[in-house]
Amino acid sequence: MNVLVTGANGFLGYYLCEMLLARNYTVIATGKGDCRLPFHDQTGFIYETMDFTDPFSVHDVFEEHKPGIVIHAGAMSKPDECEQNQWQAYVVNTEGTITLLLNAEEHKSTFVFVSTDFVFDGEKGMYKEDDRPSPVNFYGKTKLEAEEAVKEYEHNWAIVRTVLVYGKPQMGRNNLLTIVRDKLEKGETYHVVDDQVRTPTYVEDLAAGIIAIIEKEASGIYHLSGEDVLTPYQMAIRTATHLDLDASLIRRATAADFTQPAKRPSKTGFVIDKAKKRLGFQPLSFAEGLKKTFG
């Protein structure tokens, strides 16, 4: 079966493509620029330059490859950038998703949309799939509007929400753990918030959960995250300890200490009972995820 992946050059995209190829799917990896993935010599790997905000670009790729499954992992995902460039964020995150849905509909493709904990306001934390979203920043609003469009899709769909993804960055930008390592190795201090609560997600667990949705033909909303409830500061301290780096360089901060355009929800984190029961989802502990990130 042909699986089209958006955002394939990104952090999650790398692991999705790697795992799908290992399961003998034909992967149509897509991104706006040139391919940065190392899978060219693998059977079943195809890369297409595709801007999913461009209806003509999307139409051409769908017509050529007729994907049975679409995993929409591409996004404008930095909250501050979204807050400062709201029209662009809307075009990418909301309109881009609608463009993909319209083309997927023609081919009756299964549509899997990767969303975020930032659709919630962070007032209570430990959210279940049926809790009411109420985003506090523009990034969350664009992702929630995209979710609403996915729910209108006439064929099989799934929405995957996740939280603060970490792991070994094969492609794309660093994540909190690798930033901590890089800062401390240079002897630099690093201020990290300790008044925001998350359930950090190991990237390979997220990719495996998405593939489980495909293989079990699951539909609806699924929360996929780790189970350890941690603040970013606690994650940073544990990273420093694991790597035997100077944890005193990590400075505890609060959200109020930063002047950021986008407000962050204070307490998110997910209840993942549904994913465990229906998908067999079993995430690594944060300690195990740390070992694999730096293994």
C-alpha positions in Angstrom: 0.0 0.0 0.0 1.2 3.5 -0.8 1.6 5.8 2.3 2.1 9.5 1.7 3.9 11.3 4.5 4.0 15.1 4.8 6.8 16.7 6.7 9.0 13.8 5.8 12.2 15.7 6.3 11.3 16.6 9.8 12.0 15.0 13.2 8.9 12.7 13.3 8.9 12.2 9.5 12.3 10.4 9.5 11.1 7.8 12.0 7.7 7.3 10.2 9.5 6.7 6.9 12.0 4.4 8.5 9.4 2.3 10.3 7.0 2.2 7.3 9.8 1.0 5.0 10.7 -1.7 7.5 7.1 -3.0 7.2 7.3 -3.0 3.4 5.0 -0.1 2.7 5.6 2.0 -0.3 6.5 5.4 1.2 5.8 8.6 -0.8 7.8 11.0 1.4 7.0 14.7 0.7 8.5 18.0 1.8 8.8 21.5 0.5 12.5 21.3 -0.3 15.0 18.7 -1.4 15.1 15.3 0.2 17.2 15.1 3.4 16.3 11.4 4.1 18.9 8.6 3.7 16.5 6.0 2.2 17.1 6.5 -1.5 18.5 3.0 -2.0 15.6 1.3 -0.2 12.9 -0.5 -2.1 9.6 1.3 -1.9 11.0 4.8 -1.1 9.9 7.7 -3.3 10.5 11.3 -2.5 8.4 14.1 -4.0 8.8 17.8 -3.5 5.3 19.0 -2.5 4.1 22.2 -0.9 0.8 21.1 0.7 -0.4 24.7 0.7 -0.3 24.6 -3.1 -3.4 22.8 -4.5 -1.8 22.2 -7.8 1.3 20.6 -6.2 -0.8 18.4 -4.0 -3.1 17.4 -6.9 -0.2 16.3 -9.1 1.4 14.1 -6.4 -1.9 12.5 -5.4 -2.8 11.8 -9.1 0.5 10.2 -9.7 0.8 8.0 -6.6 -2.9 7.5 -5.4 -2.0 7.0 -1.8 -4.1 4.6 0.2 -3.0 6.3 3.4 -2.0 9.9 4.2 0.0 10.7 7.4 -0.1 14.5 7.7 2.9 15.2 10.0 3.9 18.5 8.3 3.1 21.7 10.1 4.3 25.2 11.2 4.8 24.1 14.7 6.8 26.8 16.6 4.2 28.6 18.7 6.0 32.0 18.7 6.4 31.9 14.9 2.7 31.1 14.6 1.7 34.0 16.9 3.8 36.5 15.0 2.8 35.2 11.5 -0.8 34.3 12.0 -1.9 34.3 8.4 1.0 32.1 7.3 0.2 29.7 10.3 -3.4 29.5 9.2 -2.5 28.9 5.6 0.0 26.1 6.5 -1.8 24.4 9.5 -5.5 24.8 8.6 -5.8 25.5 4.9 -3.0 23.1 4.1 -4.8 20.3 5.9 -8.0 21.1 4.1 -6.2 20.9 0.7 -4.8 17.5 1.6 -8.2 16.3 2.8 -9.9 17.3 -0.5 -7.3 15.4 -2.5 -7.4 12.4 -0.2 -11.2 12.3 -0.5 -10.8 11.7 -4.3 -8.8 8.6 -3.6 -10.7 7.5 -0.5 -7.4 7.5 1.4 -7.2 6.8 5.1 -6.2 10.2 6.7 -4.1 10.4 9.9 -3.5 13.9 11.2 -0.8 14.7 13.8 -2.0 17.3 16.3 -0.9 18.6 19.6 -1.6 19.0 23.3 -1.7 22.8 22.6 -5.3 22.4 21.6 -6.0 22.5 25.3 -5.8 25.5 27.7 -3.7 23.8 30.3 -6.0 24.5 33.2 -6.4 20.9 34.4 -3.9 18.7 32.7 -3.9 15.0 32.0 -6.4 15.3 29.2 -8.5 12.5 27.7 -9.6 12.4 24.1 -13.1 13.6 24.8 -12.0 16.6 26.9 -13.0 20.0 25.5 -10.3 21.7 23.6 -9.7 25.4 24.3 -6.4 26.7 22.9 -4.6 29.7 24.4 -2.3 30.5 21.4 -2.7 30.8 17.7 -0.7 27.6 16.9 -3.2 25.6 19.0 -6.1 27.4 17.3 -4.9 26.5 13.8 -4.4 22.9 14.8 -7.8 22.7 16.4 -9.4 24.1 13.2 -7.6 21.5 11.2 -8.9 18.8 13.6 -12.4 20.0 12.9 -11.9 19.7 9.2 -10.5 16.2 9.6 -13.6 15.2 11.6 -15.8 16.1 8.5 -13.8 13.8 6.3 -16.0 11.2 4.7 -13.6 8.3 4.8 -11.5 6.7 7.5 -9.7 9.3 9.7 -7.7 9.5 12.9 -6.3 12.4 14.9 -3.2 11.8 16.9 -2.4 14.3 19.6 1.0 14.2 21.2 3.1 16.1 23.8 6.6 17.5 23.8 8.3 15.0 21.5 12.0 14.1 22.1 14.6 11.7 20.9 17.6 11.4 18.6 17.2 14.0 15.8 18.2 12.2 12.7 16.9 15.1 10.6 15.4 18.5 11.4 15.8 20.6 14.4 17.0 19.8 17.9 14.6 19.1 20.8 14.8 20.0 24.5 17.1 17.1 25.4 19.7 17.7 22.7 19.6 21.5 23.3 20.4 20.8 27.0 23.3 18.6 26.0 24.7 21.1 23.5 24.4 24.0 26.0 26.0 22.2 28.9 28.8 20.8 26.8 29.7 24.4 25.9 29.6 25.4 29.6 26.6 27.7 28.9 23.8 28.3 31.4 20.3 27.4 30.3 17.1 28.7 31.8 14.2 26.1 31.7 10.6 26.5 32.9 9.6 24.6 35.9 5.9 25.7 36.0 4.7 23.8 33.0 3.7 20.2 33.2 3.9 17.7 30.3 4.0 14.0 29.6 7.0 13.9 27.2 6.8 11.6 24.2 9.7 9.5 22.8 9.6 10.0 19.0 9.9 6.3 18.1 6.9 5.5 20.4 4.9 8.2 18.6 5.8 6.8 15.1 5.0 3.2 16.3 1.6 4.4 17.6 0.7 6.0 14.3 1.6 2.9 12.4 -0.5 0.8 14.9 -3.5 3.1 14.0 -2.9 2.3 10.3 -2.5 -1.5 10.8 -5.5 -1.8 13.2 -7.6 0.4 10.9 -8.4 2.5 14.0 -10.3 5.7 13.7 -11.2 8.7 15.9 -8.9 10.7 18.3 -6.0 9.1 20.0 -3.7 10.6 22.7 -0.1 9.3 22.2 2.5 10.4 24.8 4.7 9.1 27.5 3.4 8.4 31.0 6.0 10.3 33.1 4.6 13.6 34.3 7.5 16.1 34.2 8.3 19.8 33.8 10.8 20.8 31.2 13.2 21.7 34.0 12.9 18.2 35.4 13.6 16.8 32.0 16.7 19.0 31.6 18.1 18.0 35.0 17.6 14.3 34.3 19.3 14.8 30.9 22.3 16.5 32.6 22.5 13.7 35.2 22.3 11.0 32.6 25.1 12.5 30.5 27.2 13.4 33.6 27.1 17.1 32.7 27.0 20.0 35.1 23.4 20.3 36.2 24.1 23.5 38.1 24.2 25.3 34.7 20.5 24.6 34.4 18.5 27.4 36.0 15.0 27.0 37.1 12.6 29.6 35.5 8.9 30.3 35.3 6.9 31.2 32.2 6.7 34.8 33.5 10.5 35.0 33.2 10.3 34.8 29.4 8.9 37.3 27.0 7.4 35.0 24.4 4.7 36.1 21.9 2.7 32.9 22.4 1.3 31.9 25.7 1.9 28.2 26.6 -0.7 26.0 28.4 0.6 25.5 32.0 -0.5 21.8 32.5 -1.1 19.4 29.7 -0.1 15.8 29.7 -2.3 12.9 28.5 -4.2 10.0 29.7 -3.3 7.2 27.2 -5.6 4.4 28.4 -7.5 4.4 25.0 -4.3 4.0 23.0 -3.1 1.2 25.3 -6.4 -0.7 25.1 -7.1 -0.3 21.4 -3.7 0.0 19.9 -1.5 -1.9 22.3 0.5 1.3 22.8 3.2 0.9 25.4 5.5 3.9 25.6 9.0 3.8 27.1 9.6 5.4 30.5 11.5 8.7 30.3 14.6 7.0 31.7 14.5 4.5 28.8 13.8 7.2 26.3 16.8 9.2 27.6 19.1 6.1 27.1 17.9 5.6 23.5 18.1 9.3 22.7 21.8 9.4 23.6 22.6 5.7 23.0 
